Structure formats: structure tokens, C-alpha cells
Amino acid sequence: MEKRLLSGNEAIARGAFEAGVTVGTGYPGTPSTEILENLTTYEGVYTEWSVNEKVALEVGIGAALAGARTLVTMKHVGLNVAADPLFTSSYIGVKGGLVIANADDPNMHSSQNEQDNRHYAYAAKVPMLEPADSEEARQFTKLAFEMSEAYDTPVILRSTTRISHAKGVVLLENPDRSRKASGFERNIKKYVMIPGHARLRHIEVEKRMERLGKDVNASPVNVIEMNDPAVGIITSGICYTYVKEALPEASVLKLGIVNPLPEELIRRFFSSCKKVCIVEELDPYLELRVKAMGFKVEGKSLFSSVGELDPDAIRKAFGVKTTPALPSSVQLPPRPPSLCPGCPHRTVFKILNQMGLIVTGDIGCYTLGVMPPFSAMDTCVEMGGSIGLLQGIEVAMDGSGSKSAAGVKMTAVGVIGDSTFAHSGISGLINAAYNGRKSLFIVLDNGTTAMTGMQPNPFSGERINGQEAFSLDYEKLGEACGIKNGNVRIVDAYKPKDVEESIRALLDSGSLALLVIKGPCVIYKRKKMKNKDKKPV
Amino acid sequence: MNEKNYNILIVGVGGQGIILASDILTAAALFSGLDAKKSEIHGMSQRGGSVFSHIRFGKKIHSPVISRGEADILLSLEQMETLRWINYAGEKTLVVCTTTRIKPPNVEEYPGDIDGELKKCRPFIIDTDKTAEAIGNKKFVNVALLGFVSARIGFNDDSWKKAIQENVPSGSFDDNWNAFLYGKKSFKEVHQ
């Protein structure tokens, strides 16, 4: 078998290819993006950047029901968007295997929160696998497809930043590329979730999880490594590697499946160890469940629920000596991320700052408009949030508000990127027109989904594989959503006078408006050249 | 190489070729028959921020991140960044840093007290301009630095060659390989 150095994300894509996946969908989001970017390089796999995670999962469910092995990828907060189809897909099950590769971001290296998505697996009653390195990422992806079909359920493969973006040695196996989608077959009691059918399916879901709960005790990925019986550690994912580093003598129960938990195996581990502790990042997910089984165990009394762990955090918790580090007494100025030199977003944030407007912001590179010297953003919650929040501010301030320093009628604007607007901003725009809002929404269109590394979207005229695509027309869209009086304007980001004049005119117009500020991302072309010859692993 | 795992931390600022250098180094370890892992953070940090890459290799590597004080080599492409990550270095760490200084945004001047503080960790200072002149292009300084530390790490030339071949565009292999050899030679000169 050939050995290769792969990131966790590359390994997940490789595992999916080896498992015979023929459909892959997703929405970009750090640290999950490279999974689909790699899957698209393999022959015989249909891939798409979907408009958002909900649609990605819906397309995935459809493909799985038509019998294709299907991989759906997104970051942790993306699963919030896709939660609606997730919970009911658990009821209808699959035909071809359906695996959701979902990457959490402990420490929020590039995220707005550090939610622990293990809760989703428990809440939606679907199995969740958690690899500890790239090789396991490949193996577990294949196992996830087998489990999905054997237990008739979607399966979540959970990664974290340190798995997705770390590289390790992976053994390549021969891919099984003989699978063909077996086709959709009508099964309304299983696929049409009216209450009468869903009540029966819920019973099946509970039976499935009970069966899984027994079977996981014998799973080869739930492993007891007996060593010194004085201290036993229950752990999973990246934390397993930290435990092996910090406490090489400890006995370990390594969980490859974190939902459902192997109660019998856990019982056996407790009976073999004098004392058992749980090492997990973020929430006390394992701890609460193990405690509910009636065991006495320590976990979050030793570790923080905030940020990442590392070997030193474990050494400290267990009183193991750490290596002394060289001291440094100098205060270093930080290097906060900032908008690139020449970035088209710079103009508008400078103007918004000068005008003293309230700015509801959104998710993307342009969130950096909050940083000095621009300091031109007042809220950032989630994808598409700028559009909704602005309406709430307008409603609460009775439509007019006080006049801003700039002397314009409306005192607040929303800014959103092109990809984010397509993702979940458009429904907010329809809401604004429907409910009679007079807000100004500004789309910062740089022709790509830049923050996550230049993925095309419905406004960029291109698909994931570089194929030419239909590009959504702002003017027609604005008009169709209900924007009147020619209040859709498109201006050049590098013409500051036009940008400022348009913002003033549209704010003063007294009716709903959409301003599109266009300027291509400065690193887009460079990246495009670099990736031209990307080959599959 | 003995049984102990080897830890290298490469640090600098976005755009200096840190990720490429760490890809080459990790691949060279793999081609030398070792287990290897590396870890870095993509995303926000690419927008002009600090960049770091942990590389670990040996018989069996568990954690992809280095513990504080345990870097065998701290290789820094920017002076101030050396100090930002100095807590990964201990008494036995080889600290190598270039003369490059990149002013962070939003500060008037590069901090003045860097020199004195740097001296405390007894680094090998590599003159960036001199190196760039010798190898013909500033772009390959990162690979020259790999050549410099390669003398300490000790993989054979074939492993390095293959690792560089796999990670750089085919047209620039010769330039990169020359940069590597130059770095390797400089290490020997320093240690004579």
C-alpha cells in the first residue's frame, strides 16, 4: 500500500473516494472546506458547492435515497443551517450511504462560536465517528458509509481544526469504484414524513439506536488500551493523541464512536481501573453521559470548557512535569488579520466609518471591517444575519431613528458578501420588501467566496470544477424581491465618489434599496493560477 | 537518529513560504522512513497574521502539536516572530532566525528592544539579503533555511530532493534545490 502525507480533510476525501462515493455536496467553511475541494479532483464523483448547508444536505439526502453513496461537508455552524433536514433524515434513513463530514473549530481559529457538535448526533439520534488523525480520517470515512447502510441512517463524521488541518501518514487502499446508484424506489411510509408515518419511523429510530448501542461495544474503533490500572482515561479524537503524549503509562479507552456510547465497554474499563478520568475538549459531552450511567468520574473539574487542549494541559491536570520554556519579557505588538492591501472592501468601510452609520455586518473577509482603521461594523452574528438584524433595528427605531452625523434619513445599513448573500441573505431581503422596510443593504461582491480560499458561488458564474455557470442577476433579483424605483444600483468598488454618492442617495430615497459594490478579490487570480493543475491523491 | 521524536517549529508572517517549507520538511521525514505529522492553522491567520507550523517526526508520532519548551529547532523567518513563539524553545533548542523584519500593521515603528531579547536565546542569525543574493531570489530563502537546518536533522539528500520535487512547481525545482544546497553549505561553514 502506498504511503502518503495527507491532511485530515484530504484523507476524508480519499476515504470517500475509496468507499465508492459518487456524489459530494457542501458549503465552504473553515476548517472543512478542503474536503470537497479534494473530492472534486477525483474522477467519477459529482460534486457541487451548494448555495448553503441546508440545500447541500437536502441534495445529499436525495442522492442517498436514489442509492448513491453521498458525502456532505460543512463546518460546525453550517450544521445549524442544515439541522432541519438532519433531524428528519434520521427518520427516513438512507438507501446509499449518507455521511456528513462536519468540522468543529475549538478555539475559534476562524469561527464566530465554538459550539460542540457532538450534541447534534445525540439530539438527532444518528451515529457519530471521531477520528484521531489523518489515517483514521480515511478509515473512519469508509466505516461511516458501511454503518450508514447497515443501520439505515445518516452518519456524522466529526473532525476538529487540529484533525482537518494537520497532516499525517495515510495508507492508500484500492478504491471501490464499481458502485452505481441503485435508483429511487417509492416508499412513502418511510420517505413522506406526515405525522402518521413519522410516529412509526420514530419507533424504528429508537430501535436502531438501541441496536447500535449494543453493537458499538464490539466495534474495532472503540478500543481499550490497558496499561497502568491506577489511572484510566476515556477520550476520543485529537485528545487521544494528547493523552498518549502526556500520559504514556495510563490505560486508555479510545472511543472512535462518540454516539451512541458503548456502555458495556465503559463498564469493563471502570472495573479494570482504580480511577477513571475523561479528557475532552469543549463541553462535558462524554462526562455527563458516563455519569448518567452511574459512574464516578472526573472531567471538567480538571479541564476548561473553553478553547483547545494540548499535551501540556493534560500534564498540568495530572501533575506531570512540563519542560521549562525560554522566557520572554518583551511585549510584542499583535499581528491581527486585516483586509489585504488593495482589497476592494477597503473603500466602502472607509466611507461607512466617515458617515458614522450603524453597520450590521456578516460572515466573511469583510468582517475585518470591524478592525481599525475602519472600525465600521456594529454586529456580526451568523451567515445572512446582517439583513435580518438591520430590519430589527429599523423596526425598533420606528423607521426613522435620529439623523446620523452624515445627515441622511436612515442611520443604519447592512453589509454582506456575495456568497453570504446567496447563502441566506436573499430570504431576508424578501422579508424586508414584504414587511415594508426602507433599509439599505450593501452587497460587497468580490467575485468569490474569499475567506475560505476562493470558492465560486451563484454570483460568480462558475461551479466548483471551474465549469461555466449561470450567474444570478442582482437587478432582476432585487426587482423580483420587491425593490422599487430603480433602487438597485451596481457601482465599482474602486470609485469611492460613486460609492459614497450611491449610499447617500439610496439612504435618502426613503425606500428599500440594494447597493452592489463590485471589485474582484486581489488574491483570487493568483490562487486560481496555482490550483489549475491540482491532481487527485 | 535516536529513538527520541524530533520537533521543529517554523514561524513567520503570512506569505513567507512557511507552509511550503513545512510540507517539504514533513515529506522528507516520510521519505526517510519515519512517522511524521504537522499542524498549522489556516483561515484568518492568512490575512497578514502570524503563521506557524509544527512539524514532528520519529518512530511513532501521536500529537501533531509540539509541547512548550520541547522544540528541537525553532526556525523563524521574521525576527519578532521568533520571540512570539520562544516559549516552545527550551535550553537545548537550536534557534535559527533571519534578519527579516516586517512591521505589524497599526504600529508606528518596529519594536526597538527585539535585538537584546533575541541574543538571550543565542540564535543563529541568517542574513536574508545575503542569502537571497547568493541564491538569486528572495522567494527561495525558506528552502535555503531548510538546507541550513538539514545538516542538523540528517535525512539523506535523496529524501530532501524528492520532498522538494513533490512540493514545488516543476519549473522552479532547480532554483529550489540550489537554494537548499546553499543553505546546507552555510551550516557547515558556520560550524567549522
Contacts between the chains, C-beta under 8 A, distances in Angstrom:
chain1	res1	chain2	res2	distance
A	3	B	30	6.7
A	5	B	23	7.9
A	5	B	26	5.8
A	5	B	27	5.6
A	5	B	30	5.3
A	5	B	36	6.9
A	30	B	42	6.4
A	30	B	43	4.1
A	30	B	44	8.0
A	31	B	42	6.9
A	31	B	43	7.1
A	109	B	41	4.8
A	109	B	43	5.8
A	109	B	44	6.6
A	109	B	45	7.2
A	110	B	41	7.8
A	110	B	42	7.5
A	110	B	43	3.2
A	110	B	44	4.7
A	133	B	37	7.1
A	133	B	64	7.4
A	161	B	41	6.8
A	162	B	39	6.1
A	162	B	64	6.3
A	162	B	65	7.1
A	165	B	39	6.8
A	165	B	40	6.3
A	165	B	41	6.5
A	165	B	42	5.6
A	166	B	37	6.0
A	166	B	38	6.5
A	166	B	39	4.1
A	166	B	40	7.9
A	166	B	64	3.9
A	167	B	23	7.7
A	167	B	26	6.1
A	167	B	36	8.0
A	167	B	37	6.5
A	167	B	38	4.9
A	167	B	39	7.7
A	167	B	64	7.9
A	168	B	36	7.3
A	168	B	37	4.5
A	168	B	61	7.5
A	168	B	64	6.9
A	169	B	30	6.1
A	169	B	35	6.0
A	169	B	36	6.4
A	169	B	37	7.9
A	238	B	64	7.8
A	240	B	62	7.8
A	241	B	62	4.2
A	241	B	63	4.5
A	241	B	64	6.8
A	242	B	62	7.7
A	242	B	63	5.4
A	244	B	62	4.0
A	244	B	63	7.4
A	245	B	62	5.0
A	245	B	63	4.2
A	245	B	67	7.2
A	246	B	67	8.0
A	310	B	63	7.5
A	310	B	65	5.6
A	310	B	67	7.1
A	311	B	63	5.4
A	311	B	65	7.3
A	311	B	67	4.8
A	312	B	67	5.2
A	312	B	68	5.7
A	315	B	67	7.7
A	322	B	67	6.9
A	322	B	68	6.8
A	322	B	69	6.8
A	323	B	67	6.5
A	323	B	68	6.8
A	323	B	69	3.3
A	323	B	70	5.1
A	323	B	90	5.3
A	324	B	69	5.5
A	324	B	90	6.1
A	324	B	91	7.3
A	325	B	68	4.6
A	325	B	69	3.8
A	325	B	86	7.4
A	325	B	87	4.1
A	325	B	88	6.8
A	325	B	89	6.7
A	325	B	90	5.9
A	326	B	69	7.6
A	326	B	86	5.0
A	326	B	87	6.9
A	326	B	89	4.7
A	326	B	90	6.4
A	326	B	91	7.6
A	326	B	93	7.3
A	326	B	120	7.6
A	326	B	121	5.5
A	327	B	86	7.8
A	327	B	87	7.9
A	328	B	83	5.1
A	328	B	86	4.6
A	328	B	87	6.9
A	328	B	117	6.4
A	329	B	117	7.1
A	330	B	83	5.7
A	330	B	111	6.8
A	330	B	113	5.6
A	330	B	114	6.9
A	330	B	117	4.8
A	331	B	111	7.9
A	332	B	80	5.7
A	332	B	83	6.1
A	332	B	84	5.4
A	332	B	111	6.7
A	333	B	80	8.0
A	333	B	104	4.7
A	333	B	106	7.6
A	333	B	107	4.6
A	333	B	111	6.6
A	334	B	104	6.9
A	335	B	13	6.7
A	335	B	48	6.5
A	335	B	49	4.8
A	335	B	50	4.9
A	335	B	104	4.8
A	335	B	105	7.4
A	336	B	49	6.7
A	336	B	105	7.4
A	336	B	106	7.5
A	337	B	44	4.6
A	337	B	45	6.5
A	337	B	46	7.6
A	337	B	47	3.7
A	337	B	48	6.0
A	337	B	49	4.8
A	338	B	47	6.1
A	338	B	48	5.1
A	338	B	105	5.3
A	338	B	106	8.0
A	339	B	47	7.3
A	340	B	47	6.6
A	340	B	48	7.2
A	365	B	47	7.1
A	368	B	47	6.7
A	372	B	106	6.1
A	373	B	106	7.6
A	451	B	43	7.4
A	452	B	43	7.7
A	453	B	42	7.6
